[in-house]
Amino acid sequence: MLTPEFLRELARIVGPAGVVATPEGRLTYECDMHTFYKGAPDAVALPTSAEQVGEVVRLCLREGIPVVPRGSGTGVIGGAMAPRGGVMVSTTRMTRTFEVDLLNRCATVEPGVINLQLTHAVKDRGYFFAPDPSSQMVCSIGGNCATNAGGPHCLKYGITVNHVLGLQVVTGAGELLWLGSKARERVGYDLTGVMVGSEGTLGIVTAVRVRLLHLPEAVKTILAVFSSVEDASETVSAIIAAGIIAAALECLDEPAIRAVEEGIGAGYPKGAGAVLLIELDGPRAEIEAQAEKIVEICRSHLALEIRVAQDEAERELLWKGRKGFAGAIGRLTRNWLLQDAVVPRSKLPQAIRALNAISARHRLLVAHVFHAGDGNLHPIICYDAEQPGELERAMQANEELLRACIAMGGSVTGEHGVGVDKAANLRLQYGEADLAFMARLRQVFDPTGIMNPGKLLPSHPACGETLSAVPPQSLPQGAWV
């Protein structure tokens, strides 16, 4: 519990309206979008400047109070909740755009700026911000930096770290730092790269300098329909093998299509085994030629139907279905667990077969929505917590899904991050020396361990954290660790 004196000092820093301390107010912040993990903070601070963030962190540092950074709360890894209480620092009021420098193709914004709003702000001048998580209508750029968010178009454009030129950060030691610059060439250690993806365990991002890109001359969106996810996955491999780097290659299976059509009505054919949403962008002549080749590849891989969006309205509707899937999950299930594992693209058909076998063995529906172009899988495990044993079967299936992907040479996460959801699983991918090095690096920025405790690295004893971790089981022969 926080003392009255502490709360008064907190209110002095951020103003009385900038402190949330009532039970009902704190309940709003007890989880992120993945409601499976819950932990309400003892208080929430809503700063409006980097200086206020620094003061809050130094106050918590002096009193030994945990600090939990939070953006829009759209994460799905339990990264923005408070398992040990403490003070949550929400950056939702930090929404200023400091600079739009089109000469140097960059912009500097506060962390609370919404992802899609930045593109809207520069679109009329022919630019856009490339990272596009499915929650881009509501997620914040600060949160994107914390988790190194991806999105459907990361196949061509890369993930958040590829578009961050610099960061202003308040570290766990209470220091205000500027990392990086407008210059493309970075001298010395890439501390910007270290900070992006650190999930608030090193500090709180208070400003971001991002890269802006020219809008492409033309965009073409294709919907290809298949009888199975395996056929769709083979098509993806063939497209990549043909030397075509699409802007996006997204796949949805039959349960996902059903949910999207019932909830959104995006025009995906009900009853289809899978659909591929393929987007090309760039010079008009180039994408016209690429589209012809892709249609040919889809037909040779047993596509049942191929539809090309005829205008922007049709294109937006197709993408509304893909990006709105998270809100349509309730059409399938009462409760769900979301996985975010990665396999090499060439292993997609094998991975889908393995995941379907796991779901059948545990008698659970699993819906597949994934970034097929880069092998980033998002199987949604459906269960009913009110049915005895279903939660336990879902959790076991979740672990088996992840281990199967790791055994195929994959990764524990592609874009969602680690949080508390996968902290115990890092030992499947990294050795003890790797984890010890990460722990020492964390201590440089956060020497007392107040920043987002219990997240990312509690599986390693060097962190000094006490959350229990699931001991790793032996992996199948030939697994990459």
Buried (B, 14 or more C-beta within 10 A) or exposed (E): EBEEEBBEBBBEBBBEEBBBBEEEEBEEBBBBBBEBBBBBBBBBBBBBBBEBBBBBBBBBBEBEBBBBBBBBBBBBBBBBBBBBBBBBBBBBBBBBBEEBEEEBBBBBBBBBBBBBBBBEBBEEEEBBBBBBBBBBBBBBBBBBBBBBBBBBBBBBBBBBBBBBBBBBBBBBBBEBBBBBEBEEEBEEEEBBBBBBBBBBBBBBBBBBBBBBBEBBEBBBBBBBBBBBBBBBBBBBBBBBEEEBEBBBBBBBBBBBBBBBBEBBEBBBEEEBBBBBBBBBBBEEEBBEEBBEEBBEBBEEBEBBEBBBBEEEEBBEBBBBBBBBBBBBBEBBBEBBBBBBBBBBBBBBBBBBEBBBEBBEEBEBBBBBBBBBBBBBBBBBBBBEEEEEEBBEBBBBBBBBBBBBBBBBBBBBBBBBBBBBBBBBBBBBBBEEEBBBBBBEBBBEBBEEBBBBBBBBBBBBEBBEBEBEBEEBEEEEEEBEE
